[in-house]
Every structure is written in C-alpha cells, then in structure tokens.
Amino acid sequence: MEKLSKQEEEAMQAVWQCGKGFIKDFLDLMEEPKPPYTTLASTVKNLERKGFVAGEKMGNSFRYAPVILEEDYKKKFMNGFVSDYFENSYKNLVTFFANEKKISANELKEIIKLIENPKS
C-alpha cells in the first residue's frame, strides 16, 4: 500500500466518512476550500487505479466505495512514520509530543489507562 498525497488523503477521508457515494457526496463532506468537482473526480479515479476505492457504474455516473479500511491505512502510515522519524520507537514519538507541549499530563494518564486496561 503506497502513501497517498495530501490531496488523495483528503479525498479518502471523505470516502471513508461517506462509505459508498458519488463525487458530489464526497465534495459535500470536504472542508473549505473545496477542490473543483473535476479535480476531485480525477483524484478519486487515481485512488481507484491505486486500489483504494472501487467504482460501480450507475446510470451515467459512478458510485465509489472504499476498498482499503481507514484503520488499515492509519496503521501502515503510522508504522512508517514512527520508523522513519522516531527510530521505530513510540516512546520517542510520545516524548516528542510531550516536549512540544502537544500532549498534556492528563492525556498521558488516559493513554496509560488504555495500555493497562485494553478493551478485549
């Protein structure tokens, strides 16, 4: 699975949020500034070519659905990110955010609770 461009990731976020839908449905879910319809349509076609979405012809248009689960993409991306930037250490990742004051002590306590008491 390849890393998506920012534009492709934004389109996939809309696809994942919508589930099955048409380009207009995805466009409605996107934040401003929204891409032009034709740009989004081209991006979704590229996502189809890459195997992230599947298109189904319905009348004169296509309805698209995600093929790759959002959770699977996040796992793959985060593993690569941690490996590339934090020496494959999630501790280094959390330390970075703590040092940058992007995560609070309360949030860290919540994370510790999740680690100590995982939901089965």
URZIGI-V368507 format. One record per helix or strand. SS is the DSSP state (H for helix, E for strand). FROM is the first residue (numbers start at 1). TO is the last residue. If there is no record, write none. Layout:
ss:SS from:FROM to:TO
ss:SS from:FROM to:TO
This chain:
ss:H from:6 to:18
ss:E from:21 to:21
ss:H from:23 to:29
ss:H from:37 to:49
ss:E from:53 to:58
ss:E from:61 to:66
ss:H from:70 to:85
ss:H from:90 to:99
ss:H from:105 to:116
